Amino acid sequence: MWSMHEWTTNMGHGFILPEGSFNLETFDGLTPGNKDTYTTNPSSPFQPLRALDLVGRDNVVFQDDYYAQGCVTLHFPNLRHSSPLKLSPSEKRAVEHYEKKLSLKFTTKNPTWSTQQIYICLGAQGPLIMHLLLAISFRDLFFKDKDNELHDLAQKHFRAGIGRLLTAISEEETPHHLSIMAAFWFLYMLGSSQIHAGIGTMMLLSRVVCDYVQKHVAGLLDLDPLNKRHANPPLPFHLRDQSLLARVTVWMFYAYVGFCFCYRGGDLARYLCINTKNISKIVDMGRAVLALNFDREYPPDQAADDTQNLEVLDLLWKSAIMCQLVNDLDQNIPSDEIEQQFCELEQTYSSIIELAAMDLETRPRFLINTDWILSYFYAIRIYHFRYTTQNEDRNARPKIVKRALKSLLDIAQRIFAKGDEEHYERLHWPLFMAGIETTDAIHREWILEKFSSGKFKTVLEKVLKIQHLSGTRVHMSLVREMCSKEGDAPRVTFLGF
C-alpha cells in the first residue's frame, strides 16, 4: 500500500511551476506577443520541450501535509493488480466524484465498467494520471460548491501532474507512453472548459501531442511500418495496454477535431486523416479494451452491450473524419467528393437512422448513442453546406440540408424531453450549427434558451444579428474565428461514448 502523500517527497527532478498555472499558463510563455515567440509555422523546427525553459528544476510545489484529518483507504476491484490507495478524505471524495458523477459526462456506459474506471485504477499505479484526474475532479467540485479550498487542491494537483508530465516526456527512453497519452487527454479536458486556456496554449499542446504520437505511439499501434523498434511489443502490452493506448488515441483524435473547429490546433487529426485506414485500425485495436482490462470480472451483459453498440460507434469516428475534412476547407478547395461521402454514410447506416427516428418510450443505450452521434452527423452536414454554398439567399437550402436540420432539431427536442442533463453539453455544438442555419424564429428562440450562457450563445447571437442585418449567411471561416476569440473557446464534445 502506498500513499498519495508520498508521491513528491523523494522527487529531485520535478518542476516548480508559476502560481496560477492551473489555467495552463505553463505553456503560455510561448504564445505570440512574448519576446521569445514560439512559432506554430509548420516550416519551423519543432521543439516541444521549449516549455521546460519556463520552469525551474526542483521539487514539485505540491505538498500533501495540507491535511490534518489523516488518511482513508480506497480499495479497487481486481483490475490491473491495483493496490489499495491511501488518500486524504478530500482526495477520496474527488475520486468518488470522478467515478460516479464526472465520468458520466464522458460516457453513456455504466461507469463501473467503463474506460474511466480503468483510468482510476491506472492512477492507483502511478501519480501522473492520479494527479491530473484529481485536478479535473476538484475543479468540477469547485464549480459546483464554490469552495476555495477545492480550487486550491485542484491547482496543487495540476502543478504536481504537469511537473511529472514534463519530466516524463523529456526522457528519451520512457516506458510510460500509456500514462503520458492519458495525461494529455486530461489536459485537454482541463483546457477545454471553464479554465480559459489561451489559443497559444492549446495550439502548442496540439503540436506537442502530435509530435509525441508520431515519435512514440505510431509504432506501438503499428501505424508507421518504418518504425521497427516497437513493431513487435511484448505480449502483455500488445493485448491489454495496446487496446487502452488505442482507445485514448481515438479520444484524442476526437478532441483535436473539436478544437480544430475553433482554430485551436488539429495537428493529430490532420496527421491521422492522411490515411484514414489508420483511424480504422486504431478503433479496431481499442474495441476489446474493456474485456481485456477487466478480464474475467467483465459481465456478459456488458460485453453484449459493447457488441450492440459497435455499428453506431463506427458512425462516430467516420463522422469525426468528415468533420475534419470540413475543418480543412480553409486550406482545401471544396469538392463534390465530401458530399458523396456524406451520401454513402447515410446509405450505409440507413437502418440505424430509420430506427433512431422512432420515438420509443424506452431507448436502449445503442439508440441513446445513436441520437448523440446523429446530432453531430447532421450538424457536420450543415457545417459543410455553409462552407460550400454560393447562394446568398438565407432561405435557400437543398433538400438534404433541410432534412438534416429537421432531423437534428427532432433529436434535440427528444433528448431535452428525456431530461438527460449529464450529457446536455454534447448538444451545444449541434444546436449551435442548427441555430445559425435555421430561419425559423421559434426554433431560434428555443435554441437560445438552451444556452444559458457561454461562448456558443454569445457567438450565436452575434451571427444571427449579422445575418439579420445583411440578409446573407456569415461565412464559416468568420464563425470559427469568432469562436476562437477570447479565452473561453466553446467545447465541441465528440468524445466519450
C-alpha positions in Angstrom: 0.0 0.0 0.0 1.3 3.4 -0.9 0.0 6.9 -0.3 -0.7 10.0 -2.4 1.3 11.8 0.3 4.5 10.0 -0.8 4.4 10.9 -4.4 6.5 14.0 -4.4 8.7 13.6 -1.3 11.7 12.0 -3.0 11.4 13.6 -6.4 14.5 15.6 -7.1 13.8 16.2 -10.8 10.4 17.8 -10.7 9.5 21.4 -11.6 8.5 24.5 -9.8 5.6 25.9 -11.8 4.3 29.5 -11.6 1.4 30.3 -9.3 -1.9 30.3 -11.2 -0.7 27.7 -13.6 -4.0 25.8 -13.3 -5.1 27.8 -16.4 -2.3 26.1 -18.3 -0.1 29.2 -18.3 2.8 26.8 -18.1 2.9 26.9 -21.9 1.6 30.5 -22.4 5.1 32.0 -22.3 5.4 30.6 -25.8 2.4 32.4 -27.3 2.5 35.3 -29.7 3.3 38.6 -28.0 6.2 37.4 -25.9 9.8 38.3 -26.7 10.8 34.7 -27.4 7.9 33.7 -29.5 7.3 30.1 -30.2 6.1 29.9 -33.8 3.5 27.4 -34.9 4.6 27.7 -38.5 4.9 24.2 -39.8 8.1 25.1 -41.6 9.9 26.0 -38.3 11.9 23.4 -36.4 9.6 21.8 -33.8 10.9 21.8 -30.2 8.0 20.7 -28.0 10.1 20.8 -24.8 10.8 24.5 -25.1 8.2 24.7 -22.3 10.9 23.3 -20.0 12.8 26.6 -20.2 9.9 28.3 -18.4 10.2 26.3 -15.2 13.0 25.7 -12.7 14.1 22.2 -11.9 13.4 21.4 -8.3 10.8 19.6 -6.2 7.2 20.0 -7.3 5.4 22.7 -5.3 2.6 20.3 -4.4 2.9 19.1 -0.7 0.5 16.7 0.9 0.9 17.8 4.5 -2.0 20.1 3.9 -4.4 17.7 5.7 -4.9 17.3 9.5 -7.6 14.6 9.1 -5.4 11.6 8.4 -5.8 9.2 5.6 -8.5 6.8 4.4 -8.0 3.8 2.2 -9.7 3.4 -1.2 -9.9 -0.2 -2.5 -10.2 -1.1 -6.2 -11.5 -4.2 -7.9 -9.0 -6.8 -9.0 -8.1 -4.8 -12.1 -4.5 -4.3 -13.4 -3.3 -5.6 -10.0 -4.3 -2.3 -8.4 -3.2 -1.9 -4.8 -5.3 -0.2 -2.1 -4.6 3.5 -2.3 -4.1 5.8 0.7 -5.9 9.1 0.2 -6.9 12.0 2.3 -10.7 12.3 2.8 -10.8 15.2 0.3 -8.9 13.1 -2.3 -11.2 10.1 -1.7 -14.2 12.4 -2.3 -12.7 13.6 -5.5 -12.0 10.1 -6.8 -15.6 9.0 -6.0 -16.9 12.2 -7.6 -15.0 11.4 -10.8 -16.1 7.7 -10.8 -19.8 8.3 -10.0 -20.6 11.7 -11.4 -17.9 13.3 -13.6 -17.3 10.2 -15.7 -20.9 10.3 -16.8 -20.1 13.3 -18.9 -17.6 11.2 -20.9 -19.6 8.0 -21.4 -23.2 6.7 -21.6 -21.9 3.3 -20.3 -22.2 2.1 -16.7 -19.1 3.9 -15.2 -18.2 0.9 -13.2 -17.4 -1.0 -16.4 -16.0 1.9 -18.4 -12.6 3.2 -19.6 -12.9 5.9 -16.9 -12.7 3.2 -14.3 -9.5 1.8 -15.9 -8.0 5.3 -15.7 -8.8 5.4 -12.0 -7.0 2.1 -11.5 -4.1 3.3 -13.6 -3.9 6.2 -11.2 -3.6 3.8 -8.3 -0.4 2.5 -10.0 1.3 5.9 -10.5 1.0 9.5 -9.7 0.9 11.1 -13.1 -2.6 10.1 -14.0 -4.0 10.4 -10.5 -2.8 13.9 -10.0 -4.5 15.1 -13.2 -7.6 13.1 -12.5 -7.9 14.7 -9.1 -7.2 18.1 -10.6 -10.2 17.8 -13.0 -12.4 16.3 -10.3 -11.5 19.0 -7.7 -12.1 21.7 -10.4 -15.6 20.3 -11.2 -16.4 20.1 -7.4 -15.2 23.8 -7.1 -17.5 25.0 -9.9 -20.4 23.2 -8.1 -19.6 24.2 -4.5 -17.6 27.5 -5.0 -15.3 26.3 -2.1 -11.9 28.0 -2.4 -10.2 25.0 -0.7 -11.3 22.8 -3.6 -9.8 25.4 -6.1 -6.5 25.3 -4.2 -6.5 21.5 -4.2 -7.1 21.4 -7.9 -4.2 23.8 -8.5 -1.9 21.8 -6.4 -2.7 18.5 -8.1 -2.5 20.2 -11.5 1.0 21.6 -10.8 2.2 18.2 -9.5 0.7 16.4 -12.5 2.1 18.8 -15.1 5.5 18.6 -13.5 5.6 14.9 -13.7 4.3 15.0 -17.3 7.1 17.4 -18.4 9.6 15.1 -16.7 8.2 12.0 -18.4 8.2 13.5 -21.9 11.7 14.8 -21.5 13.1 11.3 -21.1 14.4 9.8 -24.3 13.5 6.2 -23.5 10.3 6.4 -21.5 8.2 3.3 -20.8 5.2 5.5 -19.7 3.6 6.1 -23.1 0.1 5.0 -21.9 0.2 7.3 -18.9 1.5 10.2 -20.9 -1.3 9.9 -23.5 -3.9 9.6 -20.8 -2.3 12.7 -19.2 -2.6 14.6 -22.5 -6.3 13.7 -22.6 -6.8 15.1 -19.1 -5.0 18.3 -20.1 -7.5 18.7 -23.0 -10.4 18.2 -20.6 -8.9 20.8 -18.2 -8.2 23.3 -21.0 -11.4 22.9 -22.9 -14.0 24.2 -20.4 -14.1 27.0 -17.9 -10.3 27.2 -17.5 -9.8 29.8 -20.2 -6.7 28.4 -21.7 -5.3 30.7 -24.3 -5.2 29.9 -28.0 -1.4 29.7 -28.0 -1.5 27.3 -25.1 -3.9 24.9 -26.9 -2.1 25.1 -30.2 1.3 24.4 -28.6 -0.3 21.4 -26.7 -1.7 20.3 -30.1 1.8 20.2 -31.6 3.4 18.5 -28.6 0.8 15.7 -28.6 1.1 15.1 -32.4 4.9 15.1 -32.2 4.7 12.6 -29.3 2.3 10.3 -31.2 4.5 10.3 -34.3 7.7 9.6 -32.4 6.4 7.0 -29.8 2.8 5.9 -30.3 2.6 5.3 -34.0 5.0 2.3 -33.8 3.2 0.9 -30.8 -0.1 1.0 -32.7 1.5 -0.3 -35.9 0.7 2.9 -37.8 4.2 3.5 -39.0 5.6 0.5 -40.8 9.0 2.1 -41.0 9.2 2.2 -37.2 10.5 -1.3 -36.5 11.6 -0.6 -32.9 8.2 -1.2 -31.5 6.8 -3.3 -34.3 6.5 -6.3 -32.0 5.8 -5.1 -28.5 5.8 -7.5 -25.6 2.6 -9.6 -25.4 1.1 -8.0 -22.3 1.4 -4.6 -23.9 0.1 -5.8 -27.2 -3.1 -7.3 -25.8 -4.1 -5.1 -22.9 -2.1 -1.9 -22.9 -2.2 -1.5 -26.7 -6.0 -1.6 -26.6 -6.1 1.1 -24.0 -3.5 3.2 -25.8 -5.6 2.9 -28.9 -8.7 4.0 -27.1 -7.1 7.1 -25.6 -5.6 7.9 -29.0 -9.0 7.8 -30.6 -10.4 10.1 -27.9 -7.5 12.5 -28.5 -8.4 12.4 -32.2 -12.0 13.4 -31.4 -10.7 16.2 -29.1 -8.4 17.5 -31.9 -11.3 17.6 -34.4 -13.3 19.6 -31.9 -10.5 22.1 -31.1 -9.7 22.5 -34.8 -13.1 23.9 -35.4 -12.2 26.7 -33.0 -8.8 27.2 -34.7 -7.0 25.8 -31.6 -4.9 23.0 -33.0 -5.8 19.9 -35.0 -2.3 18.5 -35.7 -3.1 15.0 -34.6 -6.4 14.9 -36.5 -4.7 16.0 -39.7 -1.9 13.5 -39.2 -4.3 10.6 -38.7 -6.6 11.7 -41.6 -3.6 11.5 -44.0 -4.5 7.8 -44.1 -8.0 7.2 -42.6 -7.2 3.4 -42.6 -5.0 4.2 -39.6 -8.1 5.5 -37.7 -10.0 2.3 -38.6 -7.0 0.3 -37.3 -6.8 2.2 -34.0 -10.6 1.8 -33.5 -10.3 -1.9 -34.1 -7.4 -2.2 -31.6 -9.5 -0.4 -28.9 -12.7 -2.4 -29.3 -11.7 -5.1 -26.7 -10.3 -2.6 -24.2 -12.9 -3.3 -21.5 -12.9 -7.1 -21.9 -9.1 -7.2 -21.9 -8.7 -5.0 -18.9 -11.5 -6.3 -16.7 -10.8 -9.8 -17.8 -12.9 -12.4 -16.1 -14.8 -9.8 -14.0 -16.3 -8.3 -17.1 -20.0 -9.2 -17.0 -21.5 -10.9 -20.1 -24.3 -8.4 -20.3 -21.7 -5.6 -20.6 -19.9 -7.5 -23.4 -23.2 -7.9 -25.2 -23.8 -4.2 -24.8 -20.5 -3.4 -26.4 -21.3 -5.6 -29.4 -24.7 -3.9 -29.8 -23.0 -0.5 -29.9 -20.3 -1.4 -32.4 -22.1 -0.3 -35.6 -23.2 3.1 -34.3 -19.8 3.8 -32.8 -18.3 3.2 -36.3 -20.5 6.1 -37.5 -19.0 8.3 -34.7 -15.4 8.0 -35.9 -16.4 8.2 -39.5 -18.4 11.4 -38.7 -15.3 12.8 -37.0 -13.3 12.2 -40.1 -15.9 14.1 -42.1 -15.8 17.0 -39.7 -12.0 17.2 -40.0 -12.4 17.3 -43.8 -14.7 20.2 -43.5 -12.3 21.9 -40.9 -9.6 21.8 -43.6 -11.7 23.5 -46.2 -10.0 26.8 -45.2 -6.9 25.4 -47.0 -8.5 23.0 -49.5 -10.8 23.7 -52.4 -14.4 22.3 -51.8 -15.2 19.3 -53.9 -18.2 17.1 -54.6 -16.3 14.2 -53.1 -17.1 15.2 -49.5 -20.8 15.4 -50.3 -20.6 12.0 -51.9 -19.1 10.6 -48.7 -22.0 12.0 -46.7 -24.4 10.3 -49.0 -22.6 7.0 -48.8 -22.6 7.1 -45.0 -26.3 7.8 -44.9 -26.9 4.8 -47.2 -24.6 2.5 -45.2 -26.2 3.4 -41.9 -29.8 3.9 -43.2 -31.2 1.2 -40.9 -29.8 2.8 -37.8 -31.0 6.2 -39.0 -34.5 4.9 -39.5 -34.6 3.1 -36.2 -33.4 6.3 -34.4 -36.2 8.3 -35.9 -38.7 6.2 -34.0 -39.9 7.9 -30.8 -39.7 4.9 -28.5 -40.6 5.4 -24.8 -37.6 3.3 -23.7 -34.4 3.7 -25.6 -31.6 1.1 -25.2 -28.0 2.5 -24.9 -27.2 2.0 -28.6 -30.2 4.2 -29.6 -29.2 6.8 -27.0 -25.7 6.8 -28.5 -27.3 7.0 -32.0 -29.1 10.1 -31.0 -25.9 11.9 -29.9 -23.9 10.7 -32.9 -26.5 11.5 -35.5 -26.9 15.0 -34.0 -23.2 15.5 -34.8 -23.6 13.9 -38.2 -26.4 16.3 -39.2 -24.5 19.3 -37.8 -21.5 18.4 -39.9 -23.7 18.2 -43.0 -24.9 21.8 -42.2 -21.3 22.8 -41.5 -20.2 21.5 -44.9 -23.1 23.2 -46.7 -22.3 26.6 -45.2 -18.7 26.2 -46.4 -19.7 25.4 -49.9 -22.9 27.3 -50.7 -22.7 30.1 -53.1 -26.3 31.1 -52.6 -26.7 34.3 -50.6 -30.4 33.7 -50.0 -30.7 32.8 -46.3 -33.9 30.9 -47.0 -32.5 28.7 -49.8 -31.0 25.3 -49.0 -31.1 21.9 -50.7 -33.5 19.2 -49.5 -30.7 17.1 -47.9 -29.8 20.1 -45.7 -33.4 20.8 -44.8 -33.7 17.1 -43.8 -30.5 17.3 -41.8 -31.7 20.4 -40.0 -35.1 19.0 -39.2 -33.7 15.6 -38.0 -31.2 17.4 -35.8 -33.9 19.5 -34.1 -36.1 16.5 -33.7 -33.3 14.6 -31.9 -32.5 17.6 -29.7 -36.1 18.1 -28.7 -36.4 14.4 -27.8 -33.2 14.5 -25.7 -34.2 17.5 -23.8 -37.7 16.0 -23.2 -36.0 12.9 -21.6 -34.1 15.1 -19.1 -30.6 13.6 -19.7 -28.9 16.5 -18.1 -25.5 14.9 -17.7 -24.9 14.9 -21.4 -26.6 18.2 -22.4 -23.2 19.8 -23.2 -22.8 17.3 -26.1 -25.7 19.0 -27.9 -24.2 22.5 -27.7 -22.2 22.4 -31.0 -25.0 20.6 -33.0 -27.5 23.2 -31.7 -25.1 26.0 -32.5 -24.9 24.8 -36.1 -28.7 24.5 -36.3 -29.1 27.9 -34.7 -27.0 29.7 -37.3 -28.7 28.0 -40.2 -32.4 27.9 -39.3 -34.7 30.7 -40.4 -37.5 29.6 -38.1 -37.8 32.2 -35.3 -39.4 29.7 -32.9 -36.6 27.3 -33.3 -34.0 30.1 -32.9 -35.5 31.2 -29.6 -35.8 27.6 -28.4 -32.1 27.0 -29.2 -31.0 30.3 -27.5 -32.9 29.2 -24.4 -30.8 26.0 -24.2 -27.6 28.1 -24.0 -27.9 29.6 -20.5 -24.5 31.4 -21.0 -21.1 30.8 -22.6 -19.3 31.4 -25.8 -21.6 29.4 -28.1 -24.6 31.6 -27.0 -22.5 34.8 -27.4 -21.3 33.9 -30.9 -24.7 32.6 -32.0 -26.3 35.9 -31.0 -23.7 37.9 -33.0 -24.0 35.7 -36.1 -27.8 35.9 -36.0 -27.6 39.7 -35.7 -25.2 40.0 -38.7 -27.3 37.6 -40.8 -30.4 39.6 -40.0 -28.9 42.9 -41.0 -27.1 41.6 -44.1 -29.7 39.1 -45.2 -26.9 36.6 -46.1 -25.1 33.8 -44.3 -22.0 34.6 -42.3 -19.1 32.5 -43.8 -18.0 29.6 -41.7 -14.4 30.9 -41.5 -15.6 34.0 -39.8 -17.9 32.0 -37.5 -15.0 29.8 -36.5 -12.8 32.8 -35.9 -15.4 34.3 -33.7 -15.5 31.1 -31.7 -11.7 31.2 -31.2 -11.6 34.8 -29.8 -11.0 35.5 -26.2 -10.1 32.8 -23.7 -13.1 30.5 -23.4 -13.5 28.8 -26.7 -16.6 26.6 -26.8 -16.1 22.9 -26.4 -17.0 20.6 -29.3 -17.6 17.4 -27.5 -17.2 14.4 -29.9 -15.6 12.1 -27.4 -16.7 9.9 -24.6 -19.2 7.2 -25.8 
